[in-house]
Amino acid sequence: MRRLSIPLFVTASALALTAGASLAATTSGSDQSPRSASAEANTATVGEVIVTARRRAESLEKVPVAVDVVQGAAAAAKNLNDIQDISATVPSVDFRTSASNKDRTIFVRGIGTISTSPGVEPSVSTVIDGVVYARAGQATVDFSDVDHIEVLEGPQGTLFGKNATAGVINIVTRNPTAATTGYFDGGYYSGGEYRIDGGVSGSLAKNVQALLSVFDGGFKGNVFDNYDGKYVNGYEHWGARTKIVADLTDNLTFTLGADYTHEHDTTPNGVWLSDSQQSYPLGTVSTNAALGAAIAAGGVTPGPNNTTVSTNLTSRVTDVNSGVSGTFDWKLPQGFTVTSITAYRFWNNDQFQDFDGVSAPEPGVVQAGDTGHLRFHQISQEVRLESPKGHFVDYVVGLYFMNEIDHETYQRADNQILASGPFNSSGLADYGTNDRNYAIFGEGDVNFTKKLRLILGARAIHDDLSFYENRVDSPTSNPGSPGIAGNFTTNGSVSKTGWAGRTGLQYDVNSDVNVYGTVSRGYMGPAYNVFFNMGAANTPPLNPETSTSYEIGLKSRLLDDHLQANLSGFITNFQNYQANFLQLVNGAQVTNLINAGEVTSRGAEANVIAKIWDAFTLSGDLAYDDAYVVNFPCPAHAAISCNINGQPMPFAPRWKSHLDADYQAPMTSRLNLDLDTDWEWQSKTQFQLTETPDTVQPAYGIWNASIGLIDAQGGWTAHFVVKNLANTHYSAFLAHGNLGGLVTWIPRDYSRYVGFNVHKDF
């Protein structure tokens, strides 16, 4: 496949950036002020955005990193309540859904880690209030009371840890206020979906402020299960968060944070599109007649508009995510600050998944059910020293430690009809990991002049990773039960030291425009492929994943702060990319985590917001990302389909954009009319590294709109919302079924739906 040469790539990047600037771009951020209706009132200019992308509070326009920012209040008003929802509005982010949180993954610039193994961490790190979430599934839960979300694109391992070879999702929750305040958010949408958020903030004592917020939401689902006669693909989520900030002295502040989230999802393990599937590279179609008969017996007709399943086991997951953290901020003489963050988190995940997608076994079609239980704990300690700004050298340096302990059990039960009659078999695996990570890090600026500075940063990383596995199948004379390997017991450990770094230059053209260029190295430590069907071939550790990124960018505020335009171009090369590769176990497909060689992501992004006039704001994002496989090392005796060099990475649309137009105009002396519409569009997307032609989602666009009233004096807003106004059907994920055929995952906005949101400040 032909690839752009470097000169042509630079030219294409420049064209993409120029086009993006003319469109207008994304989101805006916010400071730590409480959410309020008055924050939505008209302003004459584009407001300043404060971020912590370099572990200190800085203006977005001064940070030499490509960053997208989403306001928490704006997201809540549009019923965007998790990373999957947010990914639709940030073109550099994509999301892999699944029946369980444990199997969901975040991608940035086309790169993410797909694996259920506890012995591997994600390429995209998620950080909430300074605490790193070690596993991808922890970060996919519902969130509330968010001040803003920062998406840091490209390797961020210098300041954010080892699992940030592709990027960071940095989430900042609200701080409490000294004055007593409260708020209520409520929403109801067609299909019986509801959302309630509420919180109160104020002073507990002199110099002590506290915040408590709670949320509850649910949805019956938009997929009908013929077997049980009820809707699935729904959820019930609730949780609470508290934050207490105490000024112990004039120079010492302590922040206690705690959160608890409980989720129950009924996401099916795929909805049937077809009883046939296509192979790569020839596109050969193979049909499973026995599977087709079993699907039809359940009253399901596969096809592009199918929203029906029939399974004797309802796929469902219960997920509990919770933690507590304590942060000390100590202001030293001469403007230095010491920050210490101590945190503990636990994650419990109980999943029940229908493996086969049919309601009864048929000759040639096994019926299987999976039951998994995960118990995960992590403790972390970080200490940072931040120097004052404005000196010849300013910096952030620190020490970091994390210990992750995972224990899981997973059972698969098969029910077959053989020539000799019915046959039942099962396998039960008990496995887990222990990972200790140590690091010393620092990043700073050498200010040659007031306009020109050198960026230098590095992180030294050491990992001690161990695992164990014990699987027993029953009966032990298992005659080839699909998806169940034989008895196996093993353990192992590995220790590795690596590094991440960043260097570059930044130049202030004037007070409103600066340009930068950086070279960054990301590092993700060794991994083990620890999973239900682990075998002897999986026992060697995977090599660490590394990335090298070259990025140029421009940050600007123009036309007397009526236009904010941030542009970037990048090339990122990954070595020893840790990825899943399909294999068969007794005729059923399972995934195997391997080092997938070299992959590349290169492209350009434009983020612009324009205040056309006081009442009208136009914003949007545009991203071009050419992410593809450079060199995939085929395992020994692999089929020709293993040769995927030059093919696109999964979850990496070449083009993706989000445009938003908001018009606010006075209706009365205190009421404003608010009209908002946004358009999400992306080019075709391959969902599988196997490059099968039937797992490609064609290009599509989603149009949303709302109309509302804002009473700034009364502190309330009310909006009527329409999602997917054009009723465009699309797949959130496509995959080959475990026993054949093709399945899809149905998103919440698969069909048009309407609702309303209200917000009230007290």
Buried (B, 14 or more C-beta within 10 A) or exposed (E): EEEEEEEEBBEBBBEBBEBBBEBBBBBBBBBBEBBBBEBBEBEEBBBBBBBBBBBBEBEBBBBBBBBBBBBBBBBBBBBBBBBBBBBBBBBBBBBBBBBBBBBBBBBBBBBBBBBBBBBBBBBBBBBBBBBBBBBBBBBBBBBBBBBBBBBBBBBBBBBBBBBBBBBBBBBBBBBBBEEEBBBBBBBBBEBEBEBBBBBBBBBEEEBBBBBBBBBBBBBBBBBBBBBBEEBBBBBBBBBBBBBBBBBEEEEEBBBBBBBBBBBBBBBBBBBBBBBBBBBBEEEEEEEBEBBBBBBBBBEBEBEEEBBBBBBBBBBBBBBBBBBBBBBBBBBEEEEEBBBBBBBBBBBBBBBBBBBBBBBBBBEBBBBBBBBBEBBBBBBBEBBBBBBEEEEEEBBBBBBBEBBBBBBBBBBBBBBBBEEEEEBEBBBBBBBBBBBBBBBEBBBBBBBEEEEEBBBBBBBBBBBBBBBBBBBBBBEEEBEEBBBBBBEBEBBBEBEBEBBBBBBBBBBBEEEBBBBBBBBBBBBBBBBBBBBBBBBEEBBEBBBBBBBBBBBBBBBBBBEEBBBBBBBBBBBBBBBBBBBBBBBEBBEBBBBBBBBBBBBBBBBBBBBBBBBEEEBBBBBBBBBBBBBBBBBBEBEEEEEEBBBBBBBBBBBBBBBBBBBBBBBBEEEEEEBBBBBBBBBBBBBEBBBBBBBBBBBBBEEBEBBBBBBBBBBBEEBBBBBEBBBBBEEBBBBBBBBBBBBBBBBBBBBBBBBBBBBBBBBBBE
